[in-house]
Amino acid sequence: MRFPHRLNPEPHTMSDDFSETQASVLIGTTEKMIEIWNRLSPEKRAALLARFGSEENALAALVTTHLVAPAKP
């Protein structure tokens, strides 16, 4: 067999618990996303909502685009 490790995968346990550091990062990221959204013009918000279907999806796309964009000189 080529991939025996796939036959009996270990069960992954998930936790709803966050460390203080993780919670801080999550809150900070959320605050930045809200700031970005609030700075957008109504036209830009409408265009993003039309394209991505929800404010959350639009914000996620904005943040992702920002993170992968090349650095400006």
Secondary structure, 3 states (H helix, E strand, C coil): CCCHHHCCCCCCCCCCCCCHHHHHHHHHHHHHHHHHHHHCCHHHHHHHHHHHCCHHHHHHHHHHHHHHCCCCC
